[in-house]
Amino acid sequence: MKTKYSIRILMLLTILFSFTSCEKDEIDTWVSLEADKTTVAINETVSFTMTGNAETYVVYTGDTGHDFAKSYLVITGGKKVDQEDYVLTQASLDTWIPILNAEIIAYNLLNPNTTLDASAIIAGLRRLVDKSYYKDTAANRIRELMPTLKTYSDCGNLVVTYFTNLSVLLTPVGGFSTGVAINRYNLTYSYKFTTAGTYVVTLLGTRLSDKNYSGSGYIYNSTSSASEYNFKRKTDTVTIVVQ
Protein backbone atom coordinates (compact mmCIF):
# COMPACT_ATOMS: atom_id res chain seq x y z
CA MET A 1 0.00 0.00 0.00
CA LYS A 2 2.77 2.35 0.92
CA THR A 3 4.47 1.71 -2.41
CA LYS A 4 1.24 2.30 -4.37
CA TYR A 5 0.64 5.52 -2.41
CA SER A 6 4.14 6.75 -3.23
CA ILE A 7 3.68 5.94 -6.91
CA ARG A 8 0.42 7.91 -7.01
CA ILE A 9 2.11 10.92 -5.38
CA LEU A 10 4.94 10.71 -7.88
CA MET A 11 2.46 10.59 -10.77
CA LEU A 12 0.61 13.62 -9.47
CA LEU A 13 3.85 15.57 -9.11
CA THR A 14 4.86 14.58 -12.63
CA ILE A 15 1.55 15.85 -14.00
CA LEU A 16 1.89 19.08 -12.03
CA PHE A 17 5.39 19.75 -13.33
CA SER A 18 4.23 18.89 -16.85
CA PHE A 19 1.51 21.55 -16.69
CA THR A 20 4.00 24.07 -15.29
CA SER A 21 6.41 23.34 -18.13
CA CYS A 22 3.64 23.60 -20.71
CA GLU A 23 2.59 26.99 -19.34
CA LYS A 24 6.16 28.28 -19.60
CA ASP A 25 6.61 26.90 -23.12
CA GLU A 26 3.16 28.12 -24.15
CA ILE A 27 3.93 31.76 -23.41
CA ASP A 28 7.35 31.78 -25.10
CA THR A 29 6.81 33.93 -28.19
CA TRP A 30 8.61 34.17 -31.49
CA VAL A 31 7.86 36.04 -34.71
CA SER A 32 9.56 36.47 -38.06
CA LEU A 33 9.04 39.08 -40.80
CA GLU A 34 10.15 38.86 -44.42
CA ALA A 35 9.62 41.11 -47.46
CA ASP A 36 9.55 40.03 -51.10
CA LYS A 37 11.84 42.99 -51.90
CA THR A 38 13.76 45.51 -49.77
CA THR A 39 14.50 48.17 -52.39
CA VAL A 40 11.48 49.61 -54.18
CA ALA A 41 10.24 52.62 -56.06
CA ILE A 42 7.68 55.07 -54.70
CA ASN A 43 4.18 53.53 -54.82
CA GLU A 44 5.58 50.08 -55.63
CA THR A 45 3.87 47.30 -53.67
CA VAL A 46 5.90 45.47 -51.03
CA SER A 47 4.51 42.14 -49.83
CA PHE A 48 5.32 41.01 -46.32
CA THR A 49 5.12 37.47 -44.98
CA MET A 50 4.99 36.70 -41.27
CA THR A 51 5.40 33.59 -39.18
CA GLY A 52 5.31 32.96 -35.45
CA ASN A 53 3.39 31.52 -32.54
CA ALA A 54 1.91 34.80 -31.29
CA GLU A 55 -1.82 35.31 -30.80
CA THR A 56 -1.90 38.88 -32.09
CA TYR A 57 0.21 40.49 -34.79
CA VAL A 58 0.63 44.19 -35.58
CA VAL A 59 2.73 45.68 -38.38
CA TYR A 60 4.25 49.16 -38.14
CA THR A 61 5.42 50.24 -41.58
CA GLY A 62 7.89 52.81 -40.28
CA ASP A 63 6.64 55.84 -42.21
CA THR A 64 4.93 58.91 -40.75
CA GLY A 65 2.28 57.93 -38.22
CA HIS A 66 3.32 54.27 -38.27
CA ASP A 67 6.77 54.31 -36.67
CA PHE A 68 7.05 51.67 -33.94
CA ALA A 69 9.62 53.81 -32.08
CA LYS A 70 6.86 56.42 -31.63
CA SER A 71 4.14 53.98 -30.63
CA TYR A 72 2.34 54.15 -27.29
CA LEU A 73 3.95 50.90 -26.19
CA VAL A 74 7.53 52.10 -26.74
CA ILE A 75 7.21 55.73 -25.60
CA THR A 76 5.21 55.24 -22.43
CA GLY A 77 6.93 52.11 -21.21
CA GLY A 78 3.95 51.49 -18.93
CA LYS A 79 3.87 55.01 -17.50
CA LYS A 80 0.76 57.12 -17.14
CA VAL A 81 0.94 59.70 -19.86
CA ASP A 82 -0.03 63.35 -19.85
CA GLN A 83 -0.59 63.17 -16.09
CA GLU A 84 -0.22 66.59 -14.42
CA ASP A 85 1.99 66.45 -11.36
CA TYR A 86 2.87 69.74 -9.65
CA VAL A 87 4.83 69.64 -6.39
CA LEU A 88 5.78 72.44 -3.99
CA THR A 89 9.20 71.80 -2.50
CA GLN A 90 10.41 73.20 0.80
CA ALA A 91 13.18 75.09 -1.00
CA SER A 92 10.66 76.81 -3.28
CA LEU A 93 8.45 77.69 -0.32
CA ASP A 94 11.44 79.18 1.51
CA THR A 95 12.01 81.41 -1.52
CA TRP A 96 8.35 82.36 -1.66
CA ILE A 97 7.78 83.16 2.04
CA PRO A 98 9.64 86.54 2.22
CA ILE A 99 7.82 87.74 -0.91
CA LEU A 100 4.47 86.58 0.43
CA ASN A 101 5.10 88.18 3.84
CA ALA A 102 5.78 91.52 2.16
CA GLU A 103 2.54 91.23 0.16
CA ILE A 104 0.53 90.39 3.29
CA ILE A 105 1.99 93.33 5.22
CA ALA A 106 1.10 95.69 2.35
CA TYR A 107 -2.41 94.26 2.18
CA ASN A 108 -2.99 94.61 5.93
CA LEU A 109 -1.90 98.24 5.85
CA LEU A 110 -4.52 98.95 3.19
CA ASN A 111 -7.20 96.78 4.83
CA PRO A 112 -6.92 97.24 8.62
CA ASN A 113 -10.43 95.85 9.18
CA THR A 114 -9.83 92.59 7.27
CA THR A 115 -6.21 91.77 7.99
CA LEU A 116 -4.67 88.47 6.95
CA ASP A 117 -2.88 86.08 9.31
CA ALA A 118 0.49 85.49 7.63
CA SER A 119 1.37 82.65 10.02
CA ALA A 120 -1.83 80.76 9.23
CA ILE A 121 -1.36 81.18 5.48
CA ILE A 122 2.25 80.01 5.57
CA ALA A 123 1.32 77.07 7.80
CA GLY A 124 -1.29 76.10 5.21
CA LEU A 125 1.28 76.28 2.44
CA ARG A 126 3.64 74.07 4.45
CA ARG A 127 0.94 71.40 4.43
CA LEU A 128 1.12 71.39 0.61
CA VAL A 129 4.85 70.66 0.51
CA ASP A 130 5.93 67.46 -1.26
CA LYS A 131 2.38 66.54 -2.28
CA SER A 132 1.31 65.91 -5.86
CA TYR A 133 -1.43 68.09 -7.40
CA TYR A 134 -3.02 68.85 -10.70
CA LYS A 135 -2.21 72.45 -11.63
CA ASP A 136 -5.82 73.62 -11.14
CA THR A 137 -6.09 71.78 -7.83
CA ALA A 138 -2.89 73.39 -6.54
CA ALA A 139 -4.23 76.82 -7.57
CA ASN A 140 -7.46 76.13 -5.67
CA ARG A 141 -5.53 75.09 -2.54
CA ILE A 142 -3.58 78.34 -2.60
CA ARG A 143 -6.69 80.46 -3.11
CA GLU A 144 -8.45 78.73 -0.21
CA LEU A 145 -5.66 80.05 2.04
CA MET A 146 -5.84 83.67 0.82
CA PRO A 147 -9.02 84.31 -1.19
CA THR A 148 -8.94 88.08 -0.67
CA LEU A 149 -5.26 88.45 -1.48
CA LYS A 150 -5.05 86.45 -4.71
CA THR A 151 -7.40 85.86 -7.63
CA TYR A 152 -7.68 82.40 -9.16
CA SER A 153 -5.54 83.59 -12.08
CA ASP A 154 -2.91 84.84 -9.63
CA CYS A 155 -2.87 81.44 -7.92
CA GLY A 156 -2.36 79.67 -11.24
CA ASN A 157 0.66 81.87 -11.89
CA LEU A 158 1.99 81.08 -8.40
CA VAL A 159 1.77 77.36 -9.16
CA VAL A 160 3.81 77.86 -12.33
CA THR A 161 6.35 79.99 -10.45
CA TYR A 162 6.87 78.03 -7.23
CA PHE A 163 5.69 74.47 -7.92
CA THR A 164 7.91 71.98 -9.74
CA ASN A 165 6.27 70.50 -12.81
CA LEU A 166 6.87 66.74 -12.70
CA SER A 167 4.18 65.96 -15.27
CA VAL A 168 4.73 63.06 -17.64
CA LEU A 169 3.95 64.58 -21.02
CA LEU A 170 4.97 61.88 -23.45
CA THR A 171 2.50 62.15 -26.32
CA PRO A 172 4.52 63.08 -29.42
CA VAL A 173 3.46 65.85 -31.79
CA GLY A 174 0.77 64.39 -34.00
CA GLY A 175 -0.06 61.65 -31.51
CA PHE A 176 1.24 58.12 -31.07
CA SER A 177 2.09 56.06 -34.13
CA THR A 178 -0.24 53.19 -34.89
CA GLY A 179 0.14 49.83 -36.57
CA VAL A 180 -2.08 47.55 -38.59
CA ALA A 181 -3.56 44.45 -36.96
CA ILE A 182 -2.95 41.29 -38.99
CA ASN A 183 -5.23 38.27 -39.11
CA ARG A 184 -3.19 35.50 -37.49
CA TYR A 185 -4.75 32.99 -39.89
CA ASN A 186 -3.54 34.98 -42.91
CA LEU A 187 -0.10 36.34 -42.04
CA THR A 188 0.49 38.48 -45.11
CA TYR A 189 0.41 42.22 -45.69
CA SER A 190 1.02 44.48 -48.70
CA TYR A 191 1.95 48.14 -48.57
CA LYS A 192 2.99 51.04 -50.84
CA PHE A 193 5.37 53.72 -49.58
CA THR A 194 4.53 57.15 -50.98
CA THR A 195 7.72 58.98 -50.03
CA ALA A 196 11.37 58.17 -50.68
CA GLY A 197 13.40 57.17 -47.65
CA THR A 198 14.56 54.28 -45.50
CA TYR A 199 11.90 52.67 -43.36
CA VAL A 200 12.18 50.10 -40.58
CA VAL A 201 9.10 47.90 -40.79
CA THR A 202 8.35 46.24 -37.43
CA LEU A 203 6.24 43.20 -36.66
CA LEU A 204 4.99 43.01 -33.07
CA GLY A 205 3.69 39.69 -31.81
CA THR A 206 2.00 39.16 -28.44
CA ARG A 207 1.06 35.95 -26.66
CA LEU A 208 -1.06 35.66 -23.50
CA SER A 209 -0.87 33.00 -20.82
CA ASP A 210 -3.88 31.22 -19.44
CA LYS A 211 -5.74 33.12 -16.75
CA ASN A 212 -3.94 33.24 -13.41
CA TYR A 213 -6.69 32.63 -10.86
CA SER A 214 -6.18 34.09 -7.41
CA GLY A 215 -8.18 33.96 -4.20
CA SER A 216 -11.56 32.41 -4.90
CA GLY A 217 -11.19 32.78 -8.67
CA TYR A 218 -14.65 33.34 -10.19
CA ILE A 219 -16.57 31.77 -7.33
CA TYR A 220 -17.31 35.11 -5.65
CA ASN A 221 -15.84 37.55 -8.15
CA SER A 222 -16.64 37.13 -11.84
CA THR A 223 -14.61 40.13 -13.02
CA SER A 224 -11.27 39.88 -14.77
CA SER A 225 -8.41 42.25 -15.50
CA ALA A 226 -5.20 42.38 -17.53
CA SER A 227 -3.18 41.83 -14.35
CA GLU A 228 -4.52 38.25 -14.22
CA TYR A 229 -2.62 37.31 -17.38
CA ASN A 230 1.05 37.04 -18.22
CA PHE A 231 2.17 37.99 -21.70
CA LYS A 232 5.25 38.12 -23.84
CA ARG A 233 5.96 40.33 -26.83
CA LYS A 234 8.49 39.82 -29.57
CA THR A 235 9.43 41.95 -32.57
CA ASP A 236 11.16 41.42 -35.87
CA THR A 237 12.13 44.03 -38.42
CA VAL A 238 12.84 44.49 -42.10
CA THR A 239 14.42 47.63 -43.56
CA ILE A 240 12.86 48.92 -46.79
CA VAL A 241 14.65 51.49 -48.99
CA VAL A 242 12.28 53.55 -51.15
CA GLN A 243 13.90 55.36 -54.07
N, C-alpha and C positions, 0 to 999 in steps of 0.2 A: 504493500500500500504506500509505504513511504517513497519507494522508487517511482511508482506511478504518479504520486503527487508532485514529486520533483520534476518529472518529465513534463507534466502539464504546466507547471510554473515556467519552465524553460521555453515551452512552446509559446506561452503568452508573451513572455519577454521578447522572443524572436519576432512575433507579429508586431509588437509595439515598436521595436526598433526599425522594422521594415516600413511601417507607416511614417515614422519620423524621417527616415532616409528618403522616402518618396516625396514627402512634403518639401524637403530641402532641394531635391533634384527638380521637382515640379516648378519651383519658382525661379530656378536658374534660367536666365534669359539670354538669347543670342539673336542677332539680326544681321543681315547682309544686304547691301545695296549695289546694284550694277547698272550701268548705262550702256545703251547700244553704240553710243559714240560720245566722246568727251570734248571734241572740238567741232563747233557748229556755226552756221551763219545765223544772223538775226532772223527770227520767225521760223527757223527750221525746227522740226519736231524732234525731241529727244524722248526715247522710250526707256523707262526705268523698270527693272525687275527686282523684286524683293524676295527674300527667304527668311525664315526664322521660326521661333516657337513662341513668339509674343502673342498676346490676346488682342492688343490694339496696335495699330501702326499709323504714324503720322509722318508726312513728308513736308519738309521745309525746303523750298527751292532756292533759297539764298539771295533772291533779288529783293527789291524794296518791298517792305511789308511782310516778307516771308523768310527773314533771316533768323535761323535758330538761336544765334548769339543774342538776339534782341527779343527772344520769346519770354513770356511770363515765367516759365519754369527756370530758365537760366538766370534772368536778371534778379528775380526776387529771392531765389534760393530758400523759399519757405518763409520769408519775412512778410509781415503785414506791410502793404504798400500804401503810400499816400496817407499815412497815419500821422496827424498832427501831434507833436509832443514838445510842449514848451515847459521849461524848468527854470525856476528862480534859484540861483546858487547863493550861498552866503556871501561870497565875495562880491557879487553884483549888488546884493542888498546893502552891503557895507558902503559901496560907492553911492548908492541911491539915498541913503538915510540923511546925510548932511544937506543934500539938495531938497529933499522932502521937508526936513525940519525948517529950512528957510522959507519954503512956500507956506507952511502951516503958520509960522509966526506972522508972515505978511497978511495972511487971510484973517487971523485973529485980531490983528490991529484994525482991519477994515470992518470986521464983524464982531464987535465986543459982546453982543447979545447971543451969538450962536457960535461960540468958539469951539475949535476942534481939539481933541485930546491926542496930542502927538504920540504919547506913550502907547495908548490903546491902538492907534493905527499901525504903529511900527510892530507892536506885539502881534497884530493880526497878519502883517506881512511875513513875520518870522514863521508863522504857522504854514505858510505856503512854500517855504524853502524845501528844495529837493523833492517836490511832488510834481507829477506829470499832469499837464492840463492841455486841453484844446485851447487855441488862441482866444476864442470868444469866451470860453469858460474862465480863463485866467483874467481877462478884462472885466468880467462880471464880478469876480472875487475882489479885485482891486476896488471897483466902484462901490461895492457893498461896504467897504471900510471907510470910504470918504466920498459919499454921494454929492455933497455940496461943494467939494473942492475940485473934483474932476468930472468931466463929461464922459460918456461912454467912449467917444472917439479919442479923448485924451488917454483913457485907460488902455485902449488898443495900442496906441503909440508907446505907452509905457511898457507893455508886454514886449513889443519889438525891440525896445531899447535895453531893457534890463533882464529879460528872460532869454535863456539859451534855447535856440531852435534845434531840437534833436529829431525833427520829423524825418521819417523815411519816405522820401519822394523819389521813387524809382521808375515811374512810368516814363518811357522815352518819348521824345517829341513825335507825334503821329500815332502814339499808342504802341502796344506790344505787337510784335510780329506774330503771325498765325501760320499754321500749317494746314495741310489737307489730309483728312482722315481717309485711310485706305481700307477697302473691304478685305478682311484677312483671308477670304476664300478666293480672292482674285487679286493677287499681289503684283499688280502692274499699274503704271502711271505714265502718262505722256504729257509733255509740257513744251511750250514755245517761249523762249526768252526774247523780249522785245528790245533790249538794249545791250550793246556790246559791253563786255567785261568778263571778269572771272568770278564764278559763283560756286560756293560750297553747298552742295545739296546734301541735306541731312535726313536720314531715316531714324525716327524715334520709335522704339518698340517697348511696350510695357506689359508686364505679366503680374497678375494678382495671385495671392495665395488663397487657400480656402479660408473661410471665416474663422477667426480666432475667438471662440466663445469664452466669456469670462463670467464669474459669479453664477447666476442662475440661468445664463444663456437667454433663451426666449420664453422661459417658463413664466416669468413675471414681467419681463420687459421685451416687447416685440420690436423695439426700434433698433436701428443699426447705424453705424457711422464708419467713415473711412479709417479711423484709428483701429478698427477691428480686423483690418486686413494688412498683410505685408505685401510689398510689391518690389519689383526690380525693373529698372529701365536700362536699356542699352541703345547705343547709337552706332550708325555707320555712315560714312560720307563718300561722296564722289565729287570731284572738282570738274566743273564744266567751263570751258573757255568759249565765249561767244565773240565772233569776229564780224 
